[in-house]
Amino acid sequence: MQKIFDFLTELSHNNNREWFNAHKEQYVACHEWFVEWNAQLLEKLAVMDPALAHLTPKDCIWRIYRDVRFSKDKRPYKEWFGTFPAIGGKKGLYAGYYVHIQPNNCLFAGGMWCPPSNLVKKIRQDIYENYDEVEEIFAEPHFKQYFSDFDYDYALKKVPIGFDKDFIHADWLRLKTFTISHHLSNKEVLADSFTDLILDIIQASKPMIDFLNYSLEEVNKTEITL
């Protein structure tokens, strides 16, 4: 992982095609290492969550090239490596486990970021009707070791119409994206025990991912059969 850190640090100061092309071999070596690390992670993850046994690293890893066509930020390359093991991979419509590698900004995030409106509505309804299950997940000691609450990026200012604004967990209903996250230090990511740490965090987060996917599966199956 140190080679990836070194490459990404240099890239962050030289995010242009000329520099990247001159260091293409360095990138390829880092990418190959990350693919192999993902393969090892997926092999162990499949034992923990058999629903992910079909995944390959290609299903989960994002390309380094940015789509700048409609962006004011014209930097051509992502300054991070990321992987998202989930049912259907990174392009699927299910919650999963995201690992973000970026010097001084590494993190693990579980859940689903900005799902379509029909999925948001279903998750909110399930939280509203089964909030006690979510409370139990948040109360689990293993879960609390890494997480304390949902992430509130992009949350609505008010409880959406159709729900009780005085609901005991009204903040959960304001969510538009359903994720939990845990920041990782450079030291943790560079340690030999990093894979074991990620697997432990995944194990802690799994009850929440399962809860979200129960909601998502109902909608996704309905969409497929229509």
N, C-alpha and C positions, 0 to 999 in steps of 0.2 A: 504493500500500500504506500510505502514511502516514495516509490517512483511515481505513483499517480499524484501524490501531494506535490512533488517537485515539478512535475509537468504542469499541473493546474496552476500553481503559483506563478510560473513563468508565463503561462497563457494569459493570466489575468492582467499582466503588464504588457502583453504583446498580442492582443486579440485582433489579428489581421491575417489575411490569406498568405502574405509573403512569409511571415514568421512561421505560420502553421505548416506551410509546404516545406519549408527548410527543416522542420522538426517532425516531419510526417512519420519517420521510423520510430521516433520516441513515442508518438501517440499510438501507433500500431502496437508497440510492445505493451503499453499501458492498457490498451483496450483488450488485448489477448489475455493479459493477467486478470482483468476484471471479469471477462467472460468465464475463465476457469474458476475464479472465486465464486461466481454466481452458480456455476454447475455444481460445485461442492455444497453450496448453501441449499440449492433446490433439492439435492439428493437427501439431505437431512430434513429439510422442511416437509418433504413428501411423507415422511414417517409421522410427523406431527399433524399434518393436515393432508390426508389422502386426496382431497379434492384438487390439490395442486400438483399431483404426481405427473400430469401430462405436460407440464411446462418445460420449456427450454430457455436458456439464457436470452436468446433472440426475442422470445415473447415478452421479456420483462425489461430489457435494457433500452434506454433512450439513446438515439443517435446524438452525436456531439454537434451536428450542424443545426443552426437555428434557422427558422423560417422568418425572414426579415421583411417579407413583402408588404405587410400591413403594420409594421412596427416602426416607431420613431427610433428605437434602439437598433442600430445597424451593425452591431458586433456580430460577426458571422458564426461564432462558436459559443456553445454553452461552456461555462467555466466550472462545471461540476460533472460528476458521473452519478447516474441514478438508476435504480432498479425497482420494479414494482411487481413482485409475485402476487398474483391474484387470479381468480377464476377468469379465464379469457385473456390473461396477461394485461399489459399496460393499456390496451385498447378496449378492454372489456368493460362491462357495466356492473362490476361487483367491487365490494370493499376488499382491500388487501393490505400488504405490508410494504412500505416504501423506505428504502435506504438511500440517503443523500450524502454523497462524498464531496466535500468542498473544504479546503483548509480553513480552519477557524469558524466553520459554519456547517458542520456535519450534524445530521439528525436522523432519527427514526420517526416515521409517521405511519399510523395505522388508520384505515378507514377509506372514505371515498371523497375526493375533492370535486366540488361543484358538479354534482350529478344533475341530470335533466330534471325539469320541474315535476314530472310525474313521479319520479323516484323520491324527490325531496318531500312531496306531499305524503307519500306512503310511509316514509321513515318517520316523519313528524307524527302521523297518526298512530303508528306503532309505539313511539315513545310516549305519547299522550295516554294510550290505553295500557301500557305495560311499563310505566315509569319505575315501578318497584324492582323490576328486573335490572334496569339500568343502575338504580341505586345500589343493588347488590354487587354489580360488577365494579362500580367505583369504590365499594367498601372492601373488596378483596385485598388482603395485604400484599400479594404479589403484584397486583395491578397498581396499587398505591406506591409501590417501590419506584415506578417509572412515570406514572401519570396522575394528574389531579383533577382535570376537567377536559371538556371538549375545547378545541381551538375555536376562537370566535372571529376569525377573519371573515369579512364579508357578511357578517350577521345582520339581520334586519334590526331596525331601531325599535320596532314594536312587534308584539305577538301578531302573527298573521290572522286575517279574518277567518272565523270558523272555529277558533280555539279560545278558551277561557283565558283572559288576560291576567287573572289572578291564580292561574295554575301554579302549583308548588314549584315546578321547574320551568317556568315561563321562558327562561333564557335558552333552554334546549330547543324550544319551539321556534326561536328566532333564527336558528342556524340555517344556512344555505349550503354549507359544506360540513361534512360529518367526519372529523378527524381528531385524533389524539396524537400528541407528539412528545418526543423526549430528545433533548439536545445531547450530542456526544462530543466529548473533548477530543482534541487531536491525539492525545496520549492514548485514549481508549481505542481509537480507530487504528492506530499504528501498533497496538499490542498484539502479541501472538494469540491472545484470547478473544480477539474481536469477533470472530464468527460465533463462538460460544455465547458471547454477550448478546449479539443480535438474536440468536435463537432463544435466549432466555427472555428478551424483551418481546419477541413474537409470541412466545408461550403466555406471557402475562397479558398481552393485548388480545389474544384469540377470542375470549368470551365476547368482547365488544364487536370484533369483526364478525363473529357468528351471528350476533344479534342483528347487525346491520344487514348481513347477507340474507337472513331469513326474510326481511322486508323486501330486499331487492329481488330475490329469487321469485317471489310471487308475481311481481310486476313483469319481470323479464320473461317468465314462462307464459304469461298472458299475452305479451307482445308477440312471442314466437308463434302461438297458436292462432292468432288473428289472421 
